[in-house]
Amino acid sequence: MDVARGEMVEKELDAMIERRSRKRGPDEESELWWASVERFDARRREANRQAWTSFHEEQAERHRRTLEDLIRHHETQAERLCEEGNAA
């Protein structure tokens, strides 16, 4: 009994979907498709923007650490050379 009821509901849904599909003209389908494409593209652009933002922020931090290390190294070398010059 439940199976028969489920099949009847499924047939009614299929019929409703087909009626709606026939009512929609080719221009409307095209508009809906383009709207879907635009939403997809907007989501993709936003995801890319966020990914590039993270990349640049992280890259800036990596460069900052590297440059600070280089500065310390050269300052240490300069101090060592000055001390050697004063000792002589």
N, CA, C and O atoms as CSV, one atom per row, in Angstrom:
chain,resi,resn,atom,element,x,y,z
A,1,MET,N,N,0.821,-1.183,0.000
A,1,MET,CA,C,0.000,0.000,0.000
A,1,MET,C,C,0.868,1.251,0.000
A,1,MET,O,O,0.600,2.175,-0.767
A,2,ASP,N,N,1.918,1.307,0.852
A,2,ASP,CA,C,2.804,2.461,0.917
A,2,ASP,C,C,3.582,2.637,-0.380
A,2,ASP,O,O,3.821,3.764,-0.814
A,3,VAL,N,N,3.972,1.542,-0.993
A,3,VAL,CA,C,4.731,1.603,-2.241
A,3,VAL,C,C,3.861,2.212,-3.335
A,3,VAL,O,O,4.332,3.050,-4.103
A,4,ALA,N,N,2.615,1.804,-3.414
A,4,ALA,CA,C,1.703,2.327,-4.432
A,4,ALA,C,C,1.491,3.818,-4.232
A,4,ALA,O,O,1.465,4.580,-5.199
A,5,ARG,N,N,1.341,4.234,-2.991
A,5,ARG,CA,C,1.158,5.669,-2.684
A,5,ARG,C,C,2.406,6.446,-3.077
A,5,ARG,O,O,2.301,7.529,-3.653
A,6,GLY,N,N,3.577,5.916,-2.778
A,6,GLY,CA,C,4.835,6.583,-3.134
A,6,GLY,C,C,4.993,6.723,-4.634
A,6,GLY,O,O,5.443,7.763,-5.116
A,7,GLU,N,N,4.630,5.692,-5.374
A,7,GLU,CA,C,4.727,5.767,-6.835
A,7,GLU,C,C,3.760,6.788,-7.401
A,7,GLU,O,O,4.082,7.487,-8.362
A,8,MET,N,N,2.567,6.880,-6.809
A,8,MET,CA,C,1.583,7.851,-7.275
A,8,MET,C,C,2.094,9.275,-7.032
A,8,MET,O,O,1.973,10.132,-7.908
A,9,VAL,N,N,2.655,9.527,-5.873
A,9,VAL,CA,C,3.210,10.849,-5.558
A,9,VAL,C,C,4.353,11.174,-6.506
A,9,VAL,O,O,4.465,12.306,-6.976
A,10,GLU,N,N,5.194,10.202,-6.788
A,10,GLU,CA,C,6.316,10.409,-7.697
A,10,GLU,C,C,5.824,10.779,-9.097
A,10,GLU,O,O,6.386,11.668,-9.737
A,11,LYS,N,N,4.766,10.096,-9.579
A,11,LYS,CA,C,4.210,10.412,-10.898
A,11,LYS,C,C,3.639,11.820,-10.917
A,11,LYS,O,O,3.794,12.537,-11.906
A,12,GLU,N,N,2.976,12.226,-9.831
A,12,GLU,CA,C,2.424,13.578,-9.752
A,12,GLU,C,C,3.537,14.620,-9.788
A,12,GLU,O,O,3.410,15.645,-10.457
A,13,LEU,N,N,4.612,14.361,-9.079
A,13,LEU,CA,C,5.752,15.290,-9.087
A,13,LEU,C,C,6.376,15.377,-10.474
A,13,LEU,O,O,6.687,16.469,-10.950
A,14,ASP,N,N,6.559,14.240,-11.117
A,14,ASP,CA,C,7.109,14.245,-12.481
A,14,ASP,C,C,6.230,15.059,-13.417
A,14,ASP,O,O,6.737,15.842,-14.220
A,15,ALA,N,N,4.903,14.880,-13.320
A,15,ALA,CA,C,3.971,15.612,-14.178
A,15,ALA,C,C,4.077,17.117,-13.916
A,15,ALA,O,O,4.080,17.911,-14.856
A,16,MET,N,N,4.165,17.507,-12.648
A,16,MET,CA,C,4.271,18.920,-12.306
A,16,MET,C,C,5.571,19.517,-12.858
A,16,MET,O,O,5.574,20.622,-13.399
A,17,ILE,N,N,6.649,18.790,-12.718
A,17,ILE,CA,C,7.938,19.269,-13.220
A,17,ILE,C,C,7.890,19.440,-14.734
A,17,ILE,O,O,8.403,20.424,-15.268
A,18,GLU,N,N,7.280,18.493,-15.418
A,18,GLU,CA,C,7.189,18.596,-16.878
A,18,GLU,C,C,6.331,19.777,-17.294
A,18,GLU,O,O,6.675,20.483,-18.242
A,19,ARG,N,N,5.213,20.007,-16.601
A,19,ARG,CA,C,4.359,21.159,-16.931
A,19,ARG,C,C,5.127,22.461,-16.769
A,19,ARG,O,O,5.069,23.335,-17.633
A,20,ARG,N,N,5.837,22.585,-15.676
A,20,ARG,CA,C,6.615,23.807,-15.439
A,20,ARG,C,C,7.708,23.969,-16.485
A,20,ARG,O,O,7.979,25.078,-16.947
A,21,SER,N,N,8.323,22.876,-16.848
A,21,SER,CA,C,9.388,22.920,-17.838
A,21,SER,C,C,8.856,23.389,-19.182
A,21,SER,O,O,9.519,24.165,-19.870
A,22,ARG,N,N,7.661,22.926,-19.571
A,22,ARG,CA,C,7.075,23.329,-20.849
A,22,ARG,C,C,6.673,24.802,-20.849
A,22,ARG,O,O,6.718,25.459,-21.889
A,23,LYS,N,N,6.286,25.314,-19.699
A,23,LYS,CA,C,5.872,26.719,-19.603
A,23,LYS,C,C,7.054,27.662,-19.778
A,23,LYS,O,O,6.886,28.787,-20.248
A,24,ARG,N,N,8.219,27.223,-19.412
A,24,ARG,CA,C,9.411,28.062,-19.471
A,24,ARG,C,C,9.887,28.140,-20.917
A,24,ARG,O,O,10.121,27.116,-21.559
A,25,GLY,N,N,10.025,29.351,-21.420
A,25,GLY,CA,C,10.480,29.541,-22.793
A,25,GLY,C,C,11.982,29.442,-22.895
A,25,GLY,O,O,12.678,29.435,-21.880
A,26,PRO,N,N,12.496,29.365,-24.128
A,26,PRO,CA,C,13.951,29.253,-24.325
A,26,PRO,C,C,14.709,30.464,-23.785
A,26,PRO,O,O,15.819,30.328,-23.271
A,27,ASP,N,N,14.100,31.663,-23.904
A,27,ASP,CA,C,14.774,32.860,-23.391
A,27,ASP,C,C,14.901,32.807,-21.871
A,27,ASP,O,O,15.930,33.177,-21.307
A,28,GLU,N,N,13.833,32.339,-21.219
A,28,GLU,CA,C,13.862,32.249,-19.771
A,28,GLU,C,C,14.901,31.231,-19.311
A,28,GLU,O,O,15.605,31.464,-18.328
A,29,GLU,N,N,15.001,30.110,-20.012
A,29,GLU,CA,C,16.009,29.108,-19.665
A,29,GLU,C,C,17.406,29.685,-19.823
A,29,GLU,O,O,18.285,29.451,-18.994
A,30,SER,N,N,17.600,30.446,-20.903
A,30,SER,CA,C,18.904,31.061,-21.141
A,30,SER,C,C,19.235,32.059,-20.031
A,30,SER,O,O,20.365,32.101,-19.544
A,31,GLU,N,N,18.243,32.862,-19.635
A,31,GLU,CA,C,18.457,33.830,-18.559
A,31,GLU,C,C,18.803,33.125,-17.254
A,31,GLU,O,O,19.706,33.544,-16.530
A,32,LEU,N,N,18.079,32.057,-16.962
A,32,LEU,CA,C,18.357,31.303,-15.738
A,32,LEU,C,C,19.756,30.705,-15.776
A,32,LEU,O,O,20.469,30.702,-14.773
A,33,TRP,N,N,20.139,30.200,-16.942
A,33,TRP,CA,C,21.468,29.607,-17.079
A,33,TRP,C,C,22.539,30.677,-16.864
A,33,TRP,O,O,23.507,30.452,-16.137
A,34,TRP,N,N,22.363,31.854,-17.505
A,34,TRP,CA,C,23.360,32.919,-17.354
A,34,TRP,C,C,23.431,33.406,-15.906
A,34,TRP,O,O,24.514,33.699,-15.399
A,35,ALA,N,N,22.281,33.491,-15.246
A,35,ALA,CA,C,22.290,33.898,-13.839
A,35,ALA,C,C,23.065,32.878,-13.003
A,35,ALA,O,O,23.804,33.248,-12.090
A,36,SER,N,N,22.893,31.608,-13.317
A,36,SER,CA,C,23.623,30.553,-12.617
A,36,SER,C,C,25.123,30.684,-12.863
A,36,SER,O,O,25.922,30.545,-11.936
A,37,VAL,N,N,25.499,30.947,-14.097
A,37,VAL,CA,C,26.914,31.116,-14.446
A,37,VAL,C,C,27.502,32.313,-13.702
A,37,VAL,O,O,28.617,32.242,-13.183
A,38,GLU,N,N,26.751,33.407,-13.651
A,38,GLU,CA,C,27.245,34.611,-12.968
A,38,GLU,C,C,27.440,34.357,-11.473
A,38,GLU,O,O,28.427,34.808,-10.893
A,39,ARG,N,N,26.503,33.635,-10.847
A,39,ARG,CA,C,26.662,33.304,-9.423
A,39,ARG,C,C,27.883,32.423,-9.197
A,39,ARG,O,O,28.643,32.632,-8.251
A,40,PHE,N,N,28.065,31.439,-10.068
A,40,PHE,CA,C,29.225,30.551,-9.960
A,40,PHE,C,C,30.517,31.348,-10.107
A,40,PHE,O,O,31.446,31.183,-9.316
A,41,ASP,N,N,30.573,32.212,-11.120
A,41,ASP,CA,C,31.777,33.016,-11.344
A,41,ASP,C,C,32.062,33.940,-10.160
A,41,ASP,O,O,33.216,34.117,-9.772
A,42,ALA,N,N,31.012,34.525,-9.590
A,42,ALA,CA,C,31.202,35.414,-8.441
A,42,ALA,C,C,31.773,34.641,-7.254
A,42,ALA,O,O,32.672,35.129,-6.569
A,43,ARG,N,N,31.252,33.431,-7.007
A,43,ARG,CA,C,31.790,32.611,-5.906
A,43,ARG,C,C,33.243,32.240,-6.165
A,43,ARG,O,O,34.070,32.260,-5.253
A,44,ARG,N,N,33.550,31.900,-7.417
A,44,ARG,CA,C,34.920,31.516,-7.775
A,44,ARG,C,C,35.865,32.706,-7.610
A,44,ARG,O,O,36.968,32.554,-7.085
A,45,ARG,N,N,35.430,33.908,-8.063
A,45,ARG,CA,C,36.279,35.102,-7.908
A,45,ARG,C,C,36.540,35.405,-6.435
A,45,ARG,O,O,37.661,35.750,-6.059
A,46,GLU,N,N,35.511,35.278,-5.605
A,46,GLU,CA,C,35.671,35.552,-4.179
A,46,GLU,C,C,36.613,34.541,-3.530
A,46,GLU,O,O,37.451,34.915,-2.709
A,47,ALA,N,N,36.484,33.277,-3.887
A,47,ALA,CA,C,37.390,32.256,-3.340
A,47,ALA,C,C,38.826,32.535,-3.770
A,47,ALA,O,O,39.747,32.406,-2.963
A,48,ASN,N,N,39.028,32.915,-5.024
A,48,ASN,CA,C,40.370,33.241,-5.509
A,48,ASN,C,C,40.925,34.475,-4.807
A,48,ASN,O,O,42.102,34.515,-4.450
A,49,ARG,N,N,40.069,35.490,-4.609
A,49,ARG,CA,C,40.513,36.708,-3.931
A,49,ARG,C,C,40.975,36.376,-2.514
A,49,ARG,O,O,42.010,36.867,-2.064
A,50,GLN,N,N,40.208,35.543,-1.815
A,50,GLN,CA,C,40.591,35.167,-0.456
A,50,GLN,C,C,41.882,34.356,-0.442
A,50,GLN,O,O,42.733,34.551,0.427
A,51,ALA,N,N,42.027,33.455,-1.395
A,51,ALA,CA,C,43.249,32.637,-1.456
A,51,ALA,C,C,44.470,33.504,-1.734
A,51,ALA,O,O,45.511,33.326,-1.101
A,52,TRP,N,N,44.355,34.444,-2.676
A,52,TRP,CA,C,45.498,35.313,-2.995
A,52,TRP,C,C,45.815,36.246,-1.828
A,52,TRP,O,O,46.981,36.539,-1.564
A,53,THR,N,N,44.784,36.708,-1.135
A,53,THR,CA,C,45.018,37.564,0.033
A,53,THR,C,C,45.826,36.811,1.081
A,53,THR,O,O,46.801,37.335,1.621
A,54,SER,N,N,45.417,35.587,1.364
A,54,SER,CA,C,46.154,34.773,2.344
A,54,SER,C,C,47.580,34.525,1.889
A,54,SER,O,O,48.515,34.627,2.683
A,55,PHE,N,N,47.753,34.201,0.614
A,55,PHE,CA,C,49.096,33.947,0.095
A,55,PHE,C,C,49.992,35.166,0.311
A,55,PHE,O,O,51.105,35.031,0.818
A,56,HIS,N,N,49.517,36.353,-0.069
A,56,HIS,CA,C,50.351,37.544,0.036
A,56,HIS,C,C,50.641,37.917,1.492
A,56,HIS,O,O,51.749,38.350,1.810
A,57,GLU,N,N,49.656,37.754,2.373
A,57,GLU,CA,C,49.901,38.034,3.789
A,57,GLU,C,C,50.941,37.084,4.363
A,57,GLU,O,O,51.842,37.510,5.086
A,58,GLU,N,N,50.822,35.802,4.044
A,58,GLU,CA,C,51.786,34.817,4.540
A,58,GLU,C,C,53.166,35.032,3.922
A,58,GLU,O,O,54.182,34.887,4.602
A,59,GLN,N,N,53.203,35.376,2.642
A,59,GLN,CA,C,54.484,35.610,1.969
A,59,GLN,C,C,55.182,36.830,2.565
A,59,GLN,O,O,56.399,36.823,2.747
A,60,ALA,N,N,54.416,37.872,2.869
A,60,ALA,CA,C,54.996,39.065,3.490
A,60,ALA,C,C,55.617,38.709,4.841
A,60,ALA,O,O,56.705,39.181,5.172
A,61,GLU,N,N,54.928,37.882,5.612
A,61,GLU,CA,C,55.464,37.458,6.911
A,61,GLU,C,C,56.736,36.628,6.730
A,61,GLU,O,O,57.688,36.798,7.492
A,62,ARG,N,N,56.771,35.740,5.744
A,62,ARG,CA,C,57.981,34.945,5.485
A,62,ARG,C,C,59.148,35.862,5.111
A,62,ARG,O,O,60.262,35.687,5.604
A,63,HIS,N,N,58.889,36.835,4.241
A,63,HIS,CA,C,59.953,37.776,3.842
A,63,HIS,C,C,60.431,38.603,5.042
A,63,HIS,O,O,61.625,38.857,5.199
A,64,ARG,N,N,59.479,39.016,5.883
A,64,ARG,CA,C,59.831,39.808,7.061
A,64,ARG,C,C,60.784,39.019,7.963
A,64,ARG,O,O,61.792,39.560,8.418
A,65,ARG,N,N,60.478,37.760,8.223
A,65,ARG,CA,C,61.348,36.931,9.076
A,65,ARG,C,C,62.729,36.752,8.438
A,65,ARG,O,O,63.753,36.862,9.111
A,66,THR,N,N,62.740,36.478,7.142
A,66,THR,CA,C,64.014,36.261,6.444
A,66,THR,C,C,64.867,37.525,6.489
A,66,THR,O,O,66.062,37.462,6.778
A,67,LEU,N,N,64.250,38.672,6.202
A,67,LEU,CA,C,65.014,39.918,6.196
A,67,LEU,C,C,65.516,40.275,7.590
A,67,LEU,O,O,66.638,40.761,7.738
A,68,GLU,N,N,64.705,40.042,8.605
A,68,GLU,CA,C,65.166,40.305,9.969
A,68,GLU,C,C,66.355,39.426,10.323
A,68,GLU,O,O,67.298,39.887,10.966
A,69,ASP,N,N,66.321,38.176,9.913
A,69,ASP,CA,C,67.448,37.268,10.146
A,69,ASP,C,C,68.694,37.762,9.412
A,69,ASP,O,O,69.791,37.749,9.969
A,70,LEU,N,N,68.526,38.194,8.172
A,70,LEU,CA,C,69.669,38.705,7.403
A,70,LEU,C,C,70.254,39.965,8.034
A,70,LEU,O,O,71.473,40.124,8.101
A,71,ILE,N,N,69.393,40.844,8.487
A,71,ILE,CA,C,69.859,42.084,9.130
A,71,ILE,C,C,70.668,41.744,10.377
A,71,ILE,O,O,71.754,42.288,10.578
A,72,ARG,N,N,70.147,40.842,11.222
A,72,ARG,CA,C,70.880,40.439,12.427
A,72,ARG,C,C,72.235,39.829,12.076
A,72,ARG,O,O,73.243,40.125,12.719
A,73,HIS,N,N,72.252,38.976,11.054
A,73,HIS,CA,C,73.501,38.346,10.635
A,73,HIS,C,C,74.531,39.407,10.242
A,73,HIS,O,O,75.675,39.352,10.694
A,74,HIS,N,N,74.141,40.362,9.415
A,74,HIS,CA,C,75.102,41.365,8.946
A,74,HIS,C,C,75.521,42.317,10.064
A,74,HIS,O,O,76.668,42.764,10.096
A,75,GLU,N,N,74.614,42.629,10.971
A,75,GLU,CA,C,74.997,43.466,12.100
A,75,GLU,C,C,76.014,42.738,12.987
A,75,GLU,O,O,76.974,43.340,13.467
A,76,THR,N,N,75.791,41.449,13.196
A,76,THR,CA,C,76.715,40.645,14.000
A,76,THR,C,C,78.088,40.593,13.334
A,76,THR,O,O,79.109,40.747,14.005
A,77,GLN,N,N,78.119,40.380,12.029
A,77,GLN,CA,C,79.391,40.326,11.300
A,77,GLN,C,C,80.112,41.671,11.375
A,77,GLN,O,O,81.328,41.717,11.559
A,78,ALA,N,N,79.363,42.760,11.231
A,78,ALA,CA,C,79.981,44.094,11.294
A,78,ALA,C,C,80.561,44.349,12.686
A,78,ALA,O,O,81.663,44.884,12.813
A,79,GLU,N,N,79.818,43.964,13.732
A,79,GLU,CA,C,80.321,44.146,15.104
A,79,GLU,C,C,81.585,43.319,15.333
A,79,GLU,O,O,82.549,43.792,15.935
A,80,ARG,N,N,81.567,42.076,14.845
A,80,ARG,CA,C,82.735,41.205,15.001
A,80,ARG,C,C,83.943,41.816,14.317
A,80,ARG,O,O,85.038,41.806,14.878
A,81,LEU,N,N,83.767,42.342,13.129
A,81,LEU,CA,C,84.895,42.934,12.390
A,81,LEU,C,C,85.396,44.209,13.077
A,81,LEU,O,O,86.595,44.487,13.096
A,82,CYS,N,N,84.456,44.977,13.641
A,82,CYS,CA,C,84.882,46.192,14.356
A,82,CYS,C,C,85.705,45.822,15.587
A,82,CYS,O,O,86.717,46.457,15.884
A,83,GLU,N,N,85.254,44.776,16.306
A,83,GLU,CA,C,85.976,44.343,17.504
A,83,GLU,C,C,87.369,43.818,17.145
A,83,GLU,O,O,88.332,44.054,17.873
A,84,GLU,N,N,87.469,43.102,16.015
A,84,GLU,CA,C,88.771,42.611,15.579
A,84,GLU,C,C,89.688,43.772,15.227
A,84,GLU,O,O,90.887,43.727,15.502
A,85,GLY,N,N,89.118,44.825,14.613
A,85,GLY,CA,C,89.906,45.986,14.237
A,85,GLY,C,C,90.359,46.753,15.454
A,85,GLY,O,O,91.469,47.287,15.467
A,86,ASN,N,N,89.538,46.822,16.470
A,86,ASN,CA,C,89.921,47.527,17.701
A,86,ASN,C,C,90.932,46.732,18.512
A,86,ASN,O,O,91.711,47.324,19.260
A,87,ALA,N,N,90.944,45.422,18.390
A,87,ALA,CA,C,91.859,44.582,19.149
A,87,ALA,C,C,93.269,44.640,18.565
A,87,ALA,O,O,94.244,44.371,19.266
A,88,ALA,N,N,93.376,44.984,17.310
A,88,ALA,CA,C,94.685,44.958,16.666
A,88,ALA,C,C,95.519,46.165,16.964
A,88,ALA,O,O,96.647,46.270,16.483
